[in-house]
Amino acid sequence: MTGVIIRNINCYVKRNSRFSVALHALIQMAERSGVPATSEELAACLLTNPVVVRRTMAGLRTVGLVRSAPGHRGGWILMRDAEVITLAEVYAALGESMLSGAGKAESPGCLVERAISRLMDDFRRQAEALLVERLGEKTLADVAAEVKRLMKRQKLPTVHAA
């Protein structure tokens, strides 16, 4: 990827899932053009602990999206171009759902609750399938391009207004 380098000073990513943390970190890595990003650098950008970054990256490394480069100048590197990494791949690698589940039944013997739970579970499966399908239509490069469009439109030198 070429063009405007996304530089982060402060980042306020919603912390409701590792997916949002992973996407933010991966986009930062994509903009570094192969220069490794340490867990500490990514954590500073995300305002989180480096351990959170390492745990998130571990799942991505397992499926071959990133690798870690050892040594003094080491860090995390994308294994493929951002143009070919889909959001669905990232989502699947992390193994978590953005859709909340039904949880444990309050009254497992209640037939009404069981019927409703089955119906809601079916709806959740359908919604999850649609979500994964749509995530498969977008790449990291698509998200990075949207960030650059927003920066240009708002005439910002960095990804954050303040």
N, C-alpha and C positions, 0 to 999 in steps of 0.2 A: 504494500500500500504506500502511496506517495501523497504528498500534499501537506496539509496542515498537521503538525504534530499535536496530539492531544496531551496537554500537560496539566496535571492535577496538582493543586495546592491543597485544597480541602474538598472532601467528597462526602456526601451525605446519602449513601445508598440505603434504601430501605432494607432492614435486616431480617425480614420475615422468612428468608430462605437462603440457602447456600447458592441457589441459582442466580440470584441478583449479585451476590458477591463474586461468583465465578465469572459471570458475563463482564462485570466491570473490570476485573483483573485481566481477563483474556483480551479485552479491547485495549487496555493499557499495554499489554505485552505485544499485541499486533502492531501498535504504533511505534514500538521500539526497533522495528526492522531487524530482528534477530539478536539484538543486544539483550543479554539475560537480565531479568528483573528479580531481585531478591525478594524473599518473603517479607523482609522488613520494609522495603520500598513499597511493595504492593499494600502492605498493612497500613503504612502511613497514608497512602492515598485513600484507603477505604475507612480510615479511622477505626481500625480494629487491631487485634493482636496477631502477630505473625503466625501463631499456632493455628488460628482460624484459616489463614491463607494456606498453610501447609496441609491441613486436613482437607481443604477443598481441592487443592491441586493434586493430592494423592489420588482421588477418584478420577480426575481427568488424565493423570499419568497412566493409570491402569488401562484405559481404553486408547491410549496413544495420541491424545490431543496435545499433551505437553510433555516435556522432559526436563529433568533438572541437570544443570551443568555444575559439576563440583568445583571447588577451589575458591580462591580469593575473588576472582571476577566472575564467579558462577551465579546461578540463579535459575529461574524458570524461563523456558523458551517454548514457543508454539512449534508443534511438529509439522503442521500444514499451514498453508496460506489461509488467512481470514476469509477469503472469498469462497472457500470450499467447506469451512466448518459451519454446520448448521446449528441453530439454537436447539433443535431437537436432539442433536448428538450430545450437547452439553447437558441438557436436561436429563437425558437417559443415563449419562455417566454418573450423575450425582445420586440417582436412585431415590429421589424424594418427589412427592406430589405437591403441587401448589394448591390442590383442591383438598379441603379438609374432609376427613372421613366421618362416618356416622359415629364412630367410637363404640364404647361398650354399651350394650343394651341396659337400660335402667330396670326394665321388667322383662327379662328374657322369656318368661312364660306367657306373656301377653301376645295374643295372636294379632291384634291390631298393630302393636309396635313391630312385630316381626314382618307383617305385610308392608308396612310403611318403610321399614329398613330395607327390605328387598327392592322396593320401588326406587328409593333414593340411591341405593348402591348401583342400580342399573343406570340411573341418570348420571351419577358420578363417572362410571366407566365410559359412557358415551361422551361426556364432556371432556374427560381426560384424553380420549382418542382424538377428538377434534382439536384440542389444545396441541397435542403432539404433531398432528398433521400440519397445523398452521405454523408451529415452530420450525418444522422441516422446510418451510418456504422461505425462511430468512436466515441469513448468515451473519457472522460477526462483522464482516465488511459492511453489510447493510446497516447495522446499528452504528458502526463508526461513521459511516457517511451521514447518517441522520444527526449524529452529534455535531459533525462539522457544519452541516446546514444550519443547525440551531446556533452554533457559535457565530457563524457569518451573519445570520439574520439579526442576532442580538449584539453584534459587533463586540464580541468578547474575545480577549486574548487567551483565556483558559476556559475549561469546561464549566466553571462556576462563576456566578455573578458576584459573589462576595465571599 
